[in-house]
Amino acid sequence: MDRFSEYKDSSDKWDSLFTVIIYNLSGDKFIEKLRHQLRKVKLIKNEYKRKYINDRLYNFIEYANDKISIRKNINSVFLIDKIGINEISIRKKELSVLIEYNVPKYIFMFGEFFQLQYINNLFNDLVFFSAVKVKGKNVVRFQLNSTKKKIVEKKEI
């Protein structure tokens, strides 16, 4: 978590700090997903909040168009606040965790603070609970924690 500790005191109004986790996704697909987020912002009723968040997200899209769109494979955490856009590369070990547990390739979170505890748990929490799902004659056994899950076994009984 030390790579992210400098951001722990960052805060802003109106859920306008963005925490974005992306891996194994092209720059074009990433920008497409950001534009979808921008369309959602247009639905915010509070005019000041909508403009504030819209401007921040639009700036991030412009940054992505300039610096990220040509990349074939992005593996980064982005922390976007009023000061700027911070890109932190995902390490190989962290990437292997994301792939092994089939974590979504694009995670967009927002809040008054960055979602640093989630990031820490996602990359470092490897303590799992076992769970079983029974549906009809099918049984699925999972390993899961607060940020990840993995199917360990599927059976038909």
Residue frames as a rotation matrix with the C-alpha (Angstrom) as fourth column:
MET 1
0.567 0.824 0.000 0.00
0.824 -0.567 0.000 0.00
0.000 0.000 -1.000 0.00
ASP 2
-0.033 -0.649 -0.760 3.03
0.555 -0.645 0.526 2.32
-0.831 -0.405 0.381 0.29
ARG 3
-0.785 -0.247 0.569 2.71
0.620 -0.314 0.719 3.29
0.001 0.917 0.399 -3.38
PHE 4
-0.086 0.881 0.466 -0.72
0.580 -0.336 0.742 4.68
0.810 0.334 -0.482 -2.59
SER 5
-0.012 0.105 -0.994 -0.08
0.995 -0.095 -0.022 6.14
-0.097 -0.990 -0.104 0.88
GLU 6
-0.906 -0.368 -0.208 0.56
0.352 -0.929 0.112 9.66
-0.234 0.028 0.972 -0.45
TYR 7
-0.679 0.708 0.193 -3.09
-0.129 -0.374 0.919 9.76
0.723 0.599 0.345 -1.60
LYS 8
-0.486 0.503 -0.715 -4.68
0.786 0.609 -0.106 8.69
0.382 -0.613 -0.691 1.71
ASP 9
-0.492 0.279 -0.825 -5.49
0.544 -0.641 -0.541 12.24
-0.680 -0.715 0.164 2.80
SER 10
-0.986 0.166 0.026 -6.95
-0.072 -0.559 0.826 13.37
0.152 0.812 0.563 -0.52
SER 11
-0.360 0.931 -0.051 -10.60
0.747 0.255 -0.614 14.36
-0.559 -0.259 -0.788 -0.37
ASP 12
-0.988 0.157 0.004 -13.09
-0.122 -0.782 0.611 16.40
0.100 0.603 0.791 -2.34
LYS 13
-0.435 0.898 0.069 -16.79
-0.530 -0.193 -0.825 17.19
-0.728 -0.395 0.560 -2.43
TRP 14
0.339 0.819 -0.463 -19.58
-0.845 0.049 -0.533 15.47
-0.414 0.572 0.708 -4.35
ASP 15
0.530 -0.125 0.839 -17.99
0.121 0.990 0.070 12.05
-0.839 0.065 0.540 -4.75
SER 16
0.942 -0.093 -0.324 -15.60
-0.332 -0.422 -0.844 13.57
-0.058 0.902 -0.428 -7.27
LEU 17
-0.155 -0.981 0.113 -12.45
-0.881 0.189 0.433 11.54
-0.446 -0.032 -0.894 -6.58
PHE 18
0.763 0.420 -0.492 -12.18
-0.628 0.662 -0.409 8.74
0.154 0.621 0.769 -9.12
THR 19
-0.218 -0.748 0.627 -10.41
-0.632 0.598 0.494 5.44
-0.744 -0.288 -0.603 -8.52
VAL 20
0.709 0.414 -0.571 -10.05
-0.704 0.370 -0.606 3.48
-0.040 0.832 0.554 -11.75
ILE 21
-0.181 -0.711 0.679 -8.50
-0.419 0.680 0.601 0.02
-0.890 -0.176 -0.422 -12.01
ILE 22
0.774 0.393 -0.497 -7.89
-0.599 0.197 -0.776 -1.33
-0.207 0.898 0.388 -15.48
TYR 23
-0.286 -0.883 0.372 -5.95
-0.509 0.469 0.722 -4.29
-0.812 0.017 -0.584 -16.81
ASN 24
-0.739 -0.154 0.656 -5.60
0.369 0.723 0.585 -6.16
-0.564 0.674 -0.477 -20.10
LEU 25
0.465 0.878 0.113 -7.75
0.664 -0.261 -0.700 -3.62
-0.585 0.401 -0.705 -21.93
SER 26
-0.272 -0.557 0.784 -6.86
0.936 -0.344 0.081 -1.55
0.225 0.756 0.615 -24.99
GLY 27
-0.890 -0.150 -0.430 -6.77
0.268 -0.936 -0.229 2.24
-0.368 -0.319 0.873 -24.90
ASP 28
-0.774 0.633 -0.008 -9.74
-0.319 -0.380 0.868 2.48
0.547 0.674 0.496 -27.27
LYS 29
-0.080 0.753 -0.653 -11.93
0.515 0.592 0.620 0.20
0.853 -0.286 -0.435 -25.12
PHE 30
-0.469 -0.184 -0.864 -10.89
0.873 -0.241 -0.423 2.14
-0.130 -0.953 0.274 -22.02
ILE 31
-0.982 0.092 -0.165 -11.92
-0.113 -0.985 0.127 5.48
-0.151 0.143 0.978 -23.57
GLU 32
-0.478 0.853 -0.211 -15.21
-0.075 0.199 0.977 3.92
0.875 0.483 -0.031 -24.66
LYS 33
-0.042 0.424 -0.905 -15.92
0.867 0.466 0.178 2.95
0.497 -0.776 -0.387 -21.05
LEU 34
-0.723 -0.261 -0.640 -14.99
0.575 -0.741 -0.347 6.43
-0.383 -0.619 0.686 -19.80
ARG 35
-0.895 0.443 0.057 -17.38
-0.294 -0.680 0.672 8.00
0.336 0.585 0.738 -22.31
HIS 36
-0.141 0.851 -0.507 -20.10
0.410 0.516 0.752 5.75
0.901 -0.102 -0.421 -20.94
GLN 37
-0.287 -0.032 -0.957 -19.35
0.952 -0.123 -0.281 7.13
-0.109 -0.992 0.066 -17.45
LEU 38
-0.972 -0.116 -0.206 -19.60
0.094 -0.989 0.117 10.65
-0.217 0.095 0.971 -18.86
ARG 39
-0.536 0.844 0.000 -23.07
-0.097 -0.061 0.993 9.89
0.838 0.533 0.115 -20.24
LYS 40
0.011 0.516 -0.857 -24.10
0.848 0.449 0.281 8.79
0.530 -0.730 -0.432 -16.74
VAL 41
-0.699 -0.349 -0.624 -22.85
0.648 -0.678 -0.347 12.08
-0.303 -0.647 0.700 -15.28
LYS 42
-0.899 0.363 0.244 -25.24
-0.113 -0.732 0.672 13.96
0.423 0.577 0.699 -17.55
LEU 43
-0.052 0.930 -0.364 -28.11
0.386 0.355 0.851 12.41
0.921 -0.096 -0.378 -15.54
ILE 44
-0.569 -0.201 -0.797 -27.08
0.822 -0.151 -0.549 14.14
-0.010 -0.968 0.251 -12.28
LYS 45
0.392 0.883 0.258 -29.82
0.859 -0.452 0.241 16.58
0.330 0.127 -0.936 -11.32
ASN 46
0.630 -0.232 -0.741 -27.73
0.381 -0.739 0.556 19.03
-0.676 -0.633 -0.377 -9.26
GLU 47
0.964 -0.145 0.222 -26.35
0.148 -0.401 -0.904 21.43
0.220 0.905 -0.365 -11.87
TYR 48
0.529 -0.807 0.262 -23.21
-0.844 -0.532 0.064 22.42
0.088 -0.255 -0.963 -9.92
LYS 49
0.175 -0.418 0.891 -22.35
-0.412 0.791 0.452 18.84
-0.894 -0.447 -0.034 -9.02
ARG 50
0.757 0.189 0.625 -22.95
0.429 0.578 -0.694 17.69
-0.492 0.794 0.357 -12.61
LYS 51
0.891 -0.443 0.095 -20.64
-0.216 -0.600 -0.770 20.39
0.399 0.666 -0.631 -14.03
TYR 52
0.356 -0.782 0.512 -17.94
-0.903 -0.146 0.405 19.74
-0.242 -0.606 -0.757 -11.41
ILE 53
0.146 -0.245 0.958 -17.86
-0.107 0.959 0.262 15.98
-0.984 -0.140 0.114 -12.02
ASN 54
0.891 0.232 0.390 -18.34
0.355 0.178 -0.918 16.36
-0.282 0.956 0.077 -15.78
ASP 55
0.772 -0.634 -0.057 -15.31
-0.591 -0.681 -0.432 18.66
0.235 0.367 -0.900 -16.04
ARG 56
0.050 -0.778 0.626 -13.10
-0.808 0.337 0.483 16.28
-0.587 -0.530 -0.612 -14.08
LEU 57
0.247 0.106 0.963 -14.17
0.220 0.962 -0.163 13.25
-0.944 0.252 0.214 -16.08
TYR 58
0.989 0.113 0.101 -13.90
0.127 -0.261 -0.957 15.12
-0.082 0.959 -0.272 -19.38
ASN 59
0.471 -0.882 -0.004 -10.32
-0.882 -0.471 0.007 16.12
-0.008 0.000 -1.000 -18.49
PHE 60
-0.078 -0.469 0.880 -9.54
-0.431 0.812 0.394 12.48
-0.899 -0.348 -0.266 -17.78
ILE 61
0.644 0.371 0.669 -10.98
0.422 0.557 -0.715 11.44
-0.638 0.743 0.202 -21.15
GLU 62
0.925 -0.355 -0.132 -8.84
-0.341 -0.630 -0.697 14.08
0.164 0.690 -0.705 -22.87
TYR 63
0.095 -0.905 0.414 -5.77
-0.905 0.095 0.414 12.79
-0.414 -0.414 -0.811 -20.99
ALA 64
0.100 0.021 0.995 -6.66
0.029 0.999 -0.024 9.24
-0.995 0.031 0.099 -22.07
ASN 65
0.939 0.272 0.208 -7.06
0.220 -0.014 -0.975 10.34
-0.263 0.962 -0.073 -25.69
ASP 66
0.696 -0.713 -0.084 -3.62
-0.679 -0.616 -0.400 11.97
0.233 0.335 -0.913 -25.64
LYS 67
-0.164 -0.904 0.396 -1.60
-0.986 0.147 -0.074 9.50
0.009 -0.403 -0.915 -23.58
ILE 68
-0.398 0.058 0.915 -3.42
-0.448 0.859 -0.249 6.16
-0.801 -0.509 -0.316 -23.45
SER 69
0.527 0.819 -0.227 -5.49
-0.610 0.178 -0.772 5.63
-0.592 0.546 0.593 -26.60
ILE 70
0.354 -0.434 -0.828 -2.63
-0.833 0.256 -0.491 4.14
0.425 0.864 -0.271 -28.61
ARG 71
-0.582 -0.587 0.563 -1.69
-0.786 0.582 -0.207 1.57
-0.206 -0.563 -0.800 -25.98
LYS 72
-0.313 0.424 -0.850 -2.68
-0.446 0.724 0.526 -1.99
0.838 0.544 -0.037 -26.77
ASN 73
0.199 0.290 -0.936 -2.74
0.594 0.724 0.351 -3.17
0.779 -0.626 -0.028 -23.17
ILE 74
-0.089 -0.167 0.982 -3.27
-0.546 -0.816 -0.188 -0.97
0.833 -0.553 -0.018 -20.12
ASN 75
0.239 0.093 -0.967 -2.47
0.694 0.680 0.237 -2.28
0.679 -0.727 0.098 -16.63
SER 76
-0.756 -0.505 0.416 -2.83
0.174 -0.768 -0.617 0.67
0.631 -0.394 0.669 -14.28
VAL 77
0.064 0.711 -0.700 -4.60
0.987 -0.149 -0.060 2.23
-0.147 -0.687 -0.712 -11.36
PHE 78
-0.468 -0.125 0.875 -5.68
0.395 -0.915 0.081 5.82
0.790 0.383 0.478 -11.96
LEU 79
-0.098 0.405 -0.909 -6.38
0.938 -0.267 -0.220 8.22
-0.331 -0.875 -0.354 -9.11
ILE 80
-0.410 0.058 0.910 -8.05
0.594 -0.740 0.315 11.38
0.692 0.670 0.268 -10.36
ASP 81
0.084 0.407 -0.909 -8.56
0.920 -0.382 -0.086 14.41
-0.382 -0.830 -0.407 -8.12
LYS 82
0.926 0.343 -0.159 -8.63
0.278 -0.903 -0.327 18.21
-0.255 0.259 -0.932 -8.35
ILE 83
0.277 -0.912 -0.301 -4.81
-0.373 -0.391 0.841 18.30
-0.885 -0.121 -0.449 -8.51
GLY 84
-0.218 -0.386 -0.896 -4.49
-0.972 0.005 0.235 15.95
-0.087 0.922 -0.377 -11.45
ILE 85
0.839 0.418 -0.348 -4.38
-0.495 0.853 -0.168 12.45
0.227 0.313 0.922 -12.88
ASN 86
-0.097 -0.863 0.497 -2.09
-0.936 0.248 0.248 9.94
-0.337 -0.441 -0.832 -11.21
GLU 87
0.690 0.248 -0.679 -1.27
-0.541 0.801 -0.256 6.70
0.481 0.544 0.687 -13.02
ILE 88
-0.048 -0.654 0.755 0.23
-0.885 0.378 0.272 3.87
-0.463 -0.655 -0.597 -10.99
SER 89
-0.204 -0.093 -0.974 1.31
-0.768 0.633 0.100 0.75
0.607 0.769 -0.201 -12.89
ILE 90
0.793 0.452 0.409 -0.03
-0.600 0.698 0.391 -2.60
-0.108 -0.555 0.825 -11.76
ARG 91
-0.265 -0.945 0.193 2.84
-0.908 0.312 0.281 -4.92
-0.326 -0.101 -0.940 -10.84
LYS 92
-0.475 0.001 -0.880 3.17
-0.588 0.743 0.318 -8.42
0.655 0.669 -0.352 -12.32
LYS 93
-0.956 0.111 -0.273 2.21
0.270 0.704 -0.657 -10.13
0.119 -0.702 -0.702 -9.05
GLU 94
-0.546 0.794 -0.268 -0.87
-0.251 -0.460 -0.852 -7.91
-0.799 -0.398 0.451 -8.72
LEU 95
-0.249 0.411 -0.877 -1.79
-0.968 -0.095 0.231 -8.58
0.012 0.907 0.422 -12.34
SER 96
-0.767 -0.072 -0.638 -1.59
-0.182 0.977 0.108 -12.33
0.616 0.199 -0.762 -11.77
VAL 97
-0.845 0.522 -0.115 -4.02
0.252 0.200 -0.947 -11.99
-0.471 -0.829 -0.300 -8.83
LEU 98
-0.298 0.755 -0.584 -6.48
-0.684 -0.596 -0.421 -10.03
-0.666 0.274 0.694 -11.00
ILE 99
-0.326 0.116 -0.938 -6.30
-0.845 0.408 0.345 -12.65
0.423 0.905 -0.035 -13.74
GLU 100
-0.928 -0.103 -0.359 -6.47
0.026 0.940 -0.339 -15.67
0.373 -0.324 -0.870 -11.42
TYR 101
-0.674 0.696 -0.249 -9.58
0.430 0.096 -0.898 -14.40
-0.601 -0.712 -0.364 -9.66
ASN 102
-0.449 0.511 0.733 -11.21
0.849 -0.011 0.528 -13.12
0.277 0.860 -0.429 -12.85
VAL 103
-0.246 0.284 -0.927 -11.61
0.504 -0.779 -0.373 -9.59
-0.828 -0.559 0.049 -11.48
PRO 104
0.774 0.560 0.296 -13.43
0.545 -0.353 -0.760 -7.27
-0.321 0.750 -0.579 -13.93
LYS 105
-0.061 -0.872 0.485 -10.96
0.994 -0.097 -0.048 -5.64
0.089 0.479 0.873 -16.33
TYR 106
-0.555 -0.031 0.831 -12.44
0.145 -0.988 0.061 -2.19
0.819 0.155 0.553 -15.69
ILE 107
0.050 0.532 -0.845 -13.43
0.993 0.062 0.097 -0.93
0.104 -0.845 -0.525 -12.26
PHE 108
-0.488 -0.099 0.867 -14.59
0.174 -0.985 -0.015 2.69
0.856 0.144 0.497 -11.86
MET 109
0.106 0.475 -0.874 -15.24
0.982 0.090 0.168 3.90
0.159 -0.875 -0.457 -8.31
PHE 110
-0.268 -0.144 0.953 -15.91
0.137 -0.984 -0.110 7.37
0.954 0.101 0.284 -7.01
GLY 111
0.440 0.407 -0.801 -16.23
0.853 0.089 0.514 9.01
0.280 -0.909 -0.308 -3.63
GLU 112
0.965 -0.113 0.236 -15.11
-0.183 -0.937 0.298 11.83
0.187 -0.331 -0.925 -1.41
PHE 113
0.209 -0.921 0.328 -11.91
-0.693 0.097 0.715 9.80
-0.690 -0.376 -0.618 -0.87
PHE 114
-0.187 -0.346 -0.919 -9.92
-0.870 0.493 -0.009 7.41
0.457 0.798 -0.394 -3.04
GLN 115
0.830 0.555 0.057 -10.84
-0.535 0.763 0.362 3.74
0.158 -0.331 0.930 -2.57
LEU 116
-0.058 -0.995 -0.084 -7.38
-0.863 0.092 -0.496 2.81
0.501 0.044 -0.864 -1.26
GLN 117
-0.291 0.001 0.957 -8.56
-0.732 0.644 -0.223 0.14
-0.616 -0.765 -0.186 1.17
TYR 118
0.782 0.600 0.169 -10.32
-0.301 0.602 -0.739 -1.63
-0.545 0.527 0.652 -1.69
ILE 119
0.608 -0.634 -0.478 -7.12
-0.598 0.029 -0.801 -1.48
0.522 0.773 -0.361 -3.78
ASN 120
-0.361 -0.773 0.522 -5.08
-0.928 0.241 -0.285 -2.84
0.095 -0.587 -0.804 -0.88
ASN 121
0.024 0.463 0.886 -7.54
-0.509 0.769 -0.388 -5.70
-0.860 -0.441 0.254 -0.32
LEU 122
0.883 0.356 -0.307 -7.76
-0.421 0.312 -0.852 -6.44
-0.207 0.881 0.425 -4.03
PHE 123
0.425 -0.808 -0.408 -4.01
-0.573 0.110 -0.812 -6.84
0.701 0.579 -0.416 -4.45
ASN 124
-0.502 -0.830 0.243 -2.95
-0.635 0.164 -0.755 -8.12
0.587 -0.534 -0.609 -1.04
ASP 125
-0.119 0.514 0.850 -5.80
-0.885 0.333 -0.325 -9.91
-0.449 -0.791 0.416 0.75
LEU 126
-0.349 -0.067 -0.935 -5.32
-0.648 0.738 0.189 -13.58
0.677 0.672 -0.301 -0.03
VAL 127
-0.931 0.220 0.291 -7.33
-0.122 0.563 -0.817 -14.90
-0.344 -0.797 -0.497 2.93
PHE 128
-0.590 0.711 -0.383 -10.41
-0.556 -0.013 0.831 -16.63
0.586 0.703 0.403 1.57
PHE 129
-0.351 0.618 0.703 -13.58
-0.612 0.418 -0.672 -18.18
-0.709 -0.666 0.232 2.83
SER 130
-0.994 0.102 0.050 -15.20
0.108 0.708 0.698 -21.18
0.036 0.699 -0.715 1.22
ALA 131
-0.306 0.949 -0.076 -18.78
-0.665 -0.271 -0.696 -21.05
-0.681 -0.162 0.714 0.06
VAL 132
-0.880 0.131 0.457 -21.05
0.354 0.822 0.446 -23.49
-0.317 0.554 -0.770 -1.70
LYS 133
-0.413 0.786 -0.461 -23.90
-0.826 -0.536 -0.175 -22.70
-0.385 0.308 0.870 -4.08
VAL 134
-0.798 0.265 0.542 -26.44
0.330 0.943 0.025 -25.42
-0.504 0.199 -0.840 -4.73
LYS 135
-0.278 0.734 -0.620 -28.92
-0.820 -0.517 -0.245 -25.01
-0.501 0.440 0.746 -7.57
GLY 136
0.646 0.568 -0.510 -30.93
-0.737 0.639 -0.222 -28.03
0.199 0.519 0.831 -8.55
LYS 137
0.944 -0.330 0.021 -28.45
0.322 0.931 0.171 -30.84
-0.076 -0.154 0.985 -9.12
ASN 138
0.342 -0.849 0.404 -25.47
0.388 -0.264 -0.883 -28.49
0.856 0.458 0.239 -9.55
VAL 139
0.828 -0.227 -0.513 -23.01
0.467 -0.230 0.854 -27.66
-0.312 -0.946 -0.084 -6.79
VAL 140
0.432 -0.722 0.541 -20.39
0.275 -0.466 -0.841 -24.95
0.859 0.512 -0.002 -7.14
ARG 141
0.594 -0.346 -0.726 -17.67
0.764 -0.040 0.644 -24.41
-0.252 -0.937 0.240 -4.54
PHE 142
0.669 -0.302 0.679 -16.07
0.148 -0.841 -0.520 -20.94
0.729 0.448 -0.518 -4.34
GLN 143
-0.179 -0.641 -0.747 -13.20
0.974 -0.221 -0.044 -19.27
-0.137 -0.735 0.664 -2.57
LEU 144
0.296 0.339 0.893 -14.06
0.536 -0.833 0.138 -15.64
0.791 0.438 -0.428 -1.89
ASN 145
-0.471 -0.294 -0.831 -13.22
0.836 -0.448 -0.316 -12.55
-0.280 -0.844 0.457 0.13
SER 146
0.128 0.628 -0.767 -14.39
0.366 -0.749 -0.552 -8.93
-0.922 -0.210 -0.326 0.04
THR 147
0.066 -0.176 -0.982 -12.88
-0.655 -0.751 0.090 -8.19
-0.753 0.637 -0.165 -3.40
LYS 148
-0.487 -0.349 -0.800 -12.47
-0.851 0.396 0.345 -11.47
0.196 0.849 -0.490 -5.29
LYS 149
0.334 0.489 0.806 -13.97
-0.576 0.782 -0.236 -14.87
-0.746 -0.385 0.543 -5.88
LYS 150
-0.509 -0.542 -0.669 -12.85
-0.856 0.404 0.324 -17.97
0.094 0.737 -0.669 -7.69
ILE 151
0.716 0.693 -0.082 -14.72
-0.691 0.721 0.058 -21.12
0.099 0.015 0.995 -8.65
VAL 152
-0.289 -0.835 0.468 -12.78
-0.877 0.427 0.220 -24.04
-0.383 -0.347 -0.856 -7.19
GLU 153
-0.962 0.014 0.274 -15.04
0.078 0.971 0.225 -26.91
-0.263 0.237 -0.935 -8.18
LYS 154
-0.222 0.926 -0.305 -18.26
-0.974 -0.226 0.022 -27.61
-0.048 0.302 0.952 -10.10
LYS 155
-0.979 -0.040 0.198 -20.22
-0.048 0.998 -0.040 -30.85
-0.196 -0.048 -0.979 -9.68
GLU 156
-0.172 0.965 -0.198 -23.48
-0.792 -0.016 0.610 -32.33
0.586 0.262 0.767 -10.70
ILE 157
-0.837 -0.123 0.533 -25.05
-0.485 0.616 -0.620 -34.52
-0.252 -0.778 -0.575 -8.02
